[in-house]
Amino acid sequence: MVHCDFAALKVDGFTVQIPDMPPCIFLNRNMPADRQRFSLAHEQGNVVMHQVPSPEMEAEANEFASALLIPTRDIRPHISGRRLTIQRLAVLKPVWRVSMAALLYRAKEISAITNNQSQYLWRQMSSMGYRRSEPPELDLEVEMPTVLPEIVRLHLEELGYSVSDLAHALHAREDDLRTLHPLPRATAQLRVVK
């Protein structure tokens, strides 16, 4: 997984799959952490379920992400019936590490609340401005990927690659690598020439 700046593209994420290689998921680093988690699960759903694009694939990937992050059996006791309020959603957000909106959507999806309850809570979310931006005090910490930084570190520190060598091997620009990960600036290196 790689965090990228997709602000101009208005893209949450996408996956690149090269034959005989593990999939690489790119996520928009400008999104809140809860949305990044959902987008990552969504992309994993696409990897698992869709080898060929279809009109249903986005809805299916969302359903997969929702079931993965908010399993019905585990969440139902916490979101059923009249107990579900905006305050309750706020309490559950840091526990489940998904947005209040995702929890509300899931409650309706699994029939834990009625249509009327769902509409009432969505109206409340809108009137409080939470459909646009949930309370900042509930923001989650972004989960940072570890595999790619470790691969880069190993190549630079243990395998002796220079930033230039690594950029060439990845068919990337050095500036792009520096944008994705903190890399050492180029320094003059002495080489033995025979």
Secondary structure, DSSP 8 states (H G I E B T S, - for coil): -EEE--TTTT--EEEE--TTS--EEEEETTS-HHHHHHHHHHHHHHHHH-SS--TTHHHHHHHHHHHHHS-HHHHHHHH-GGG--HHHHHHHHHHHTS-HHHHHHHHHHTTSS-HHHHHHHHHHHHHTTTTT---GGG--------HHHHHHHIIIIIS---HHHHHHHTT--HHHHHHHS-------------
